[in-house]
Amino acid sequence: MRLAYVDGRLVPLSEAKVSILDRGFQFADAIYEVWAVMDGRLADAEGHFARLWRSLGELRITPPMSEPALRIVLSELVRRNRVVNGLAYLQITRGAAPREHVFPTPAPRPMLVMTASPVDLQAQERRAAQGIAVITQPETRWARCDIKSTALLPNVLAKQAAREVGASEVWFVDELGLVTEGGSSSAWIIDAAGALRTRDLQANILRGVTRGTLLEVAKAAGLKFEERAFTAAEARGAREAFITGAGSLLTPVVRIDGAAIGDGAPGPVAKRLRQLYIEEARRRAA
């Protein structure tokens, strides 16, 4: 039986409930964070906790507990759900209050919800070995994608559009024709000159934790990389492409808007970086 943590209690997932007056439900006045779980431990934990506190600060939501306490509860939830390899999900809302757009006064108690679930490692490896297809769509999201908020309707619609044409992910393209990021991942290419490229953090993108670790891994491996924007056309003409994220780790992209990338199979750089990232993430988790 899977358990969820809701407002101070571990309860069966099927019985987990929050108030209809919760501002996360009413306004998406909430943030979330996701950790990959490797060998029963949180991967890239430091980066995810740092981003969590930053998101809370940007929305002026008071943390419901200290970081040490949160780490204990989250780890216990992973253990109680017997998750060895999977995902841990956390959501914090401003809390329940009469429906009004402005922040409630006095501030309600923030609502903390957490779940943990396993992933199918064999299916994940097959996906990485085969590569995935991506489509591009115009950027339709709000101007604060650096906050990991639960206001994800544009992402939902874009990813649904991708699914309907047999793709696994969408890459948003801004008004300048430059790729920002994926619906739930960071976007990368190995360009025609052989440079590893991803969008810089000055753009309206999320500060991907997996992205940050992979840049460290690439540097340690002696790979040339640039935090520099690329167009959708450059992506379609790239030697290789891939996505990164807590859920995808590093997954090669073999088609963009129907066009084959390279020879239409996962490339050597992406495959090498995936292995190096997993080794580093496991080391940090341990």
HELIX and SHEET records of a PDB file:
HELIX    1   1 LEU A   13  GLU A   15  5                                   3    
HELIX    2   2 ARG A   23  PHE A   27  1                                   5    
HELIX    3   3 ALA A   45  LEU A   59  1                                  15    
HELIX    4   4 GLU A   67  ARG A   80  1                                  14    
HELIX    5   5 LEU A  121  GLN A  130  1                                  10    
HELIX    6   6 LEU A  153  GLU A  164  1                                  12    
HELIX    7   7 VAL A  209  ALA A  220  1                                  12    
HELIX    8   8 ALA A  232  ARG A  236  1                                   5    
HELIX    9   9 PRO A  268  ALA A  285  1                                  18    
SHEET    1   A 6 ARG A   9  PRO A  12  0                                        
SHEET    2   A 6 LEU A   3  VAL A   6 -1                                        
SHEET    3   A 6 MET A 111  PRO A 118 -1                                        
SHEET    4   A 6 GLY A  86  THR A  93 -1                                        
SHEET    5   A 6 ALA A  30  MET A  38 -1                                        
SHEET    6   A 6 ARG A  41  LEU A  42 -1                                        
SHEET    1   B 8 VAL A 179  GLY A 182  0                                        
SHEET    2   B 8 GLU A 169  VAL A 173 -1                                        
SHEET    3   B 8 ILE A 132  PRO A 138  1                                        
SHEET    4   B 8 LEU A 249  ILE A 256  1                                        
SHEET    5   B 8 GLU A 240  GLY A 245 -1                                        
SHEET    6   B 8 SER A 186  ILE A 190 -1                                        
SHEET    7   B 8 LEU A 196  THR A 198 -1                                        
SHEET    8   B 8 PHE A 225  GLU A 227  1                                        
SHEET    1   C 5 VAL A 179  GLY A 182  0                                        
SHEET    2   C 5 GLU A 169  VAL A 173 -1                                        
SHEET    3   C 5 ILE A 132  PRO A 138  1                                        
SHEET    4   C 5 LEU A 249  ILE A 256  1                                        
SHEET    5   C 5 ALA A 259  ALA A 260 -1                                        
END                                                                             
